[in-house]
Each structure stands twice: as C-alpha cells, then as structure tokens.
Amino acid sequence: MNQCVLDEQRFAECCQLLLQQSQRLKDGWSWESVQGSEEGYLKKTTVRSVTVDSRSLWDHCETENLGAEADGGDEDDGLPSPPESGSLVLQYEYHVVYSCSYGTPVLYFRASSLEGRSLSLEDVWRSVHPSFRARLQRNPLSTISLQQEHPLLGQPFFMLHPCKTEEFMRPVLQDQHRRRPVNYVLVWLSVVGPLVGSGRSSHLFHAAAPSG
C-alpha cells in the first residue's frame, strides 16, 4: 500500500494506536463515535491562557449589545471600560476527521471564551504569539479556511485545508518508512497540530518512537 495515501480503515487503526499513546501520556485525545453511524473522529479540548488584544472580543461584545442600547438604555449604564491587551483564558476544541475526497486526515477546530462566545478567525490569529504568528502566516501548510460545516456534526468549525497534506507527508513518510513502520496520523498531527496550537502532539510522536 502507498504509505502516502490513507484509507478509512487505516485511519481508524492509526487513531487507535495514537489514543493508546495519548492515554499513557495523559495528552487528552479521545475518540468520538457518531450516533447511528460507524464513523467517528479524534477530539481534544484544551483551556489555556493566551496574550491577546482582548479589545477585539470587546468589540464583538459591544456589537451584541447594540440592540439593547437602541431600546433606550443609558449609554454608560453598567458598562465597564474596554479592557487592554493582556492575558485571556480561551477554550480550544480540535477534531481530526478522515476526508474521503483527499484520502487524508483533516484538522477542524474552534475557539471560544469561557463565557461561550465564539472567536472569529482574526481573534484566533491574535491569540498566537506575534513571533510565532509571522512564521505561521508564511507556512504553506497553514491554509485555514473560514468557518464551514463540520462533515460529521453539521456545526461551524475552522478547517486546516488538506490540499497540501499528501505533498508534505510523502517525503516525511518515505524517510521514516526506510527505518521503521510509522503511524500516518501521528506523524501528520505532529506537523499540523502546532500550526493551530493543539498541544503537545509532537511529544506523542517522540514517545512512540522506539529507542536505539
């Protein structure tokens, strides 16, 4: 079988091996089955503090309050001053879904405040450290699509587009395959995960590698 192409059965097998490693490392990945279907996906949810221009979220909040102000409420009634840039606690949810069209895994994600307010793509980029953000924006793999429907859940998610996946996985897997069998999903996740901050995916890869 071509090591650079992934079928659905092999995707599921790779995911189960990844989950075993994740459980040992307490890395937080789980398998979610779709009700009434044999399909499923990997899922991870993290909460972390980031440095972000929180005024962008404030603007979103004020937009939601425009209707109330238009109804005759006092402009300054109960409204605090806009917050400055600083630390903000956000929740990130990551899904790894198999794409039949591309024959590859696809990373879907969304982010929100702890109050449940969804972040825009611009806010997600602002939550990335400036020095790392510049490198990501030049990276051909970091093609993040605007929110679209999750193929299994029908909910809006951002997606790391898989158009370059086969291209960048080919040399990685060919090199690894010369030495030992590899887990396609684990290798792929160790590369794309850091692009959207999905935790310590590379630690799973290094922990799974045999010593010697």
C-alpha positions as a printed Julia matrix, in Angstrom:
212×3 Matrix{Float64}:
   0.0    0.0    0.0
   1.17   3.53  -0.77
   2.4    4.89   2.57
   1.43   8.43   1.47
  -2.25   7.6    0.92
  -4.61   6.83   3.78
  -7.79   4.77   3.54
 -10.54   4.93   6.15
  -9.67   1.59   7.77
  -6.03   2.54   8.18
  -7.09   5.94   9.54
  -9.11   4.22  12.28
  -6.21   1.86  13.11
  -3.75   4.76  13.33
  -6.16   6.66  15.57
  -6.47   3.75  17.98
  -2.68   3.49  18.28
  -2.46   7.24  18.85
  -5.13   7.01  21.55
  -3.16   4.33  23.39
  -0.11   6.58  23.42
  -2.19   9.61  24.41
  -3.7    7.71  27.33
  -0.24   6.8   28.64
   0.89  10.43  28.4
  -2.45  11.85  29.57
  -2.43  14.06  26.47
  -6.2   14.46  26.28
  -7.17  12.93  22.92
 -10.35  10.81  22.79
 -12.43   9.02  20.16
 -15.96  10.29  19.5
 -18.39   7.99  17.68
 -21.16   9.47  15.54
 -24.57   8.25  16.68
 -26.21   5.94  14.16
 -23.01   5.6   12.14
 -19.77   3.65  12.13
 -17.86   6.89  11.61
 -16.0    8.79  14.28
 -13.23  11.3   14.9
 -10.45  12.22  17.29
 -11.24  15.03  19.72
  -9.23  17.14  22.14
 -10.34  20.12  24.23
  -7.87  22.41  25.97
  -8.16  25.54  28.09
  -5.2   27.87  28.19
  -4.22  31.44  28.94
  -3.04  33.46  25.95
  -1.86  37.0   25.39
  -4.34  38.63  23.04
  -5.72  42.05  22.16
  -8.92  41.47  24.08
 -10.41  44.69  22.71
 -11.33  42.71  19.58
 -13.51  40.48  21.74
 -14.84  43.58  23.46
 -15.92  44.98  20.07
 -17.77  41.72  19.41
 -19.47  42.04  22.79
 -20.47  45.67  22.15
 -21.98  44.69  18.81
 -24.23  42.21  20.59
 -25.32  45.0   22.98
 -26.28  47.49  20.23
 -29.86  46.3   20.23
 -30.24  46.89  23.95
 -28.78  50.41  23.66
 -31.13  51.19  20.78
 -34.07  50.4   23.06
 -33.31  53.49  25.13
 -30.83  52.22  27.72
 -28.27  54.68  29.1
 -25.03  54.54  27.15
 -22.85  54.17  30.23
 -25.28  52.17  32.34
 -23.38  49.22  33.8
 -20.76  49.1   31.03
 -17.12  48.75  32.17
 -14.23  50.34  30.32
 -12.8   48.37  27.36
 -10.04  46.02  28.56
  -6.48  46.48  27.37
  -4.3   43.81  25.8
  -3.34  41.12  28.26
  -3.95  37.57  29.39
  -7.18  35.88  28.36
  -8.36  32.33  29.09
  -9.72  30.59  25.99
 -11.08  27.14  25.23
  -9.94  25.32  22.08
 -11.61  22.25  20.6
  -9.79  20.14  17.98
 -11.22  17.36  15.8
  -9.33  15.05  13.44
 -11.67  13.77  10.74
 -10.99  11.47   7.79
 -11.55  13.02   4.34
 -12.63  10.57   1.64
 -12.07  13.25  -1.01
  -8.4   13.81  -0.16
  -7.59  10.44   1.4
  -6.04  12.24   4.39
  -6.92  13.32   7.91
  -8.25  16.88   8.29
  -7.93  19.1   11.35
 -11.05  21.03  12.37
 -11.03  23.43  15.3
 -12.93  26.19  17.06
 -12.2   28.52  19.94
 -14.31  30.41  22.45
 -14.13  32.44  25.62
 -15.07  30.7   28.86
 -18.41  32.54  28.63
 -19.11  30.63  25.42
 -18.54  33.44  22.92
 -17.05  32.06  19.68
 -13.85  33.61  18.35
 -13.5   34.84  14.8
 -10.58  33.72  12.64
  -8.97  37.12  13.27
  -9.24  36.58  17.03
  -7.71  33.11  16.7
  -4.71  34.62  14.89
  -4.41  37.33  17.57
  -4.17  34.62  20.22
  -0.96  33.32  18.59
   2.26  34.84  19.92
   3.43  37.55  17.44
   6.84  35.96  16.82
   5.21  32.6   16.01
   2.33  34.18  14.07
   4.66  35.6   11.4
   6.21  32.16  10.76
   2.79  30.53  10.54
   1.48  33.06   8.04
   4.42  32.24   5.74
   3.91  28.49   6.16
   2.18  26.93   3.11
   0.53  24.34   5.37
  -1.31  26.92   7.48
  -4.16  27.47   5.0
  -7.04  27.96   7.4
 -10.47  28.14   5.81
 -13.25  30.37   7.08
 -15.82  28.59   9.2
 -17.66  25.84   7.38
 -19.85  22.91   8.26
 -18.23  20.03  10.13
 -18.78  16.94   7.9
 -19.94  14.73  10.79
 -21.58  17.22  13.17
 -23.03  19.85  10.85
 -21.67  22.64  13.09
 -19.41  25.56  12.09
 -15.68  24.88  12.52
 -12.47  26.3   11.13
 -10.53  23.82   8.99
  -6.85  23.45   8.19
  -7.23  22.79   4.48
  -5.81  19.39   3.38
  -4.77  20.46  -0.13
  -1.04  20.24   0.78
  -1.23  17.21   3.07
  -0.27  14.5    0.58
   2.57  16.67  -0.72
   4.24  17.3    2.63
   3.54  13.81   4.01
   5.18  12.0    1.08
   8.85  12.77   1.93
   8.23  12.5    5.67
   6.76   9.03   5.37
   9.22   7.82   2.75
  12.1    8.78   5.02
  10.51   7.23   8.11
   9.43   4.09   6.26
  13.04   3.26   5.4
  13.78   2.83   9.1
  10.55   1.6   10.74
   6.77   1.45  10.22
   5.09   4.75  11.02
   1.7    5.92  12.2
   0.41   8.22   9.45
  -1.99  10.14  11.72
   0.61  10.6   14.44
   3.26  11.89  12.02
   0.73  14.2   10.36
  -0.56  15.53  13.69
   2.96  16.23  14.93
   3.37  18.53  11.91
  -0.01  20.27  11.64
  -1.0   20.34  15.31
   1.43  23.09  16.34
   0.14  25.29  13.48
  -3.05  25.89  15.45
  -1.64  25.27  18.93
  -3.19  21.84  19.51
  -0.96  20.97  22.43
   1.95  18.58  22.57
   1.27  16.41  19.54
   4.98  16.15  18.76
   5.51  14.63  22.23
   3.25  11.75  21.21
   5.39  11.13  18.15
   8.69  11.15  20.04
   7.27   8.99  22.83
   6.06   6.44  20.27
   9.45   6.19  18.57
  11.46   3.13  19.61
  14.75   3.81  21.34
  18.06   2.78  19.93
